Amino acid sequence: MNRCYTDNWYVLYVKSRHERKVESLLRENQIETFLPFVKQVRKWSDRKKTIEVPLFPSYIFIKLLNKREFERVRSIDGVCDYIHFGREYAKVTDDEISKIRLFLSINELSDIETSSERPKVGKKYTITHGPLCGVECEVSMVNNKDRIVVRIDSIRQNISATIPANYLSEPAMAYG
């Protein structure tokens, strides 16, 4: 497997519902982490409550400095293994981490979800307003709502959310 440890974020797979605990242990070991959360409304028979859940359940992004850290992380309680596809470890760039952070910082987005399915072939748009201005996305219809889908290829995941339709425009066609 590829063993380049610097300048990349790696993706850890951790035990179900152990994300916060593992992140805390990683930070105690001076490992840089990123654990994105989204708010969800949970309904019980007698009440509703807004809770924070991981955007990517059982995943924690970590930035490593060397091989020693790479191996030490595996011994932390709750860590299962690094995510890998075939013989390659999943590596996420700083740019992709920035896009996830930006995506989660926008208050106008709602119903944020992730999926590992490739988006169905649909119309591509460029977001023209707000903090995501300039990001290209694919729109799919879900329950008659316009949803954007941003693909994070390195971990084969999609982020989707409802966005106001007036934030979208068709990208300019290249003529040659």
Protein Blocks (a to p, Z undefined) as FASTA:
>chain_A
ZZbfghiacdddddehilmmmmmmmmmnopacdddddddddddfkbccdddddfbghiac
dddfbfklmmmmmmpghiabdcdehjbccdddfklmmmmmmmmmpmkbghiacdfbdcdd
ddddddfedjkgoiacddddeehiacdddddfknopacdddddfklpccdddddZZ
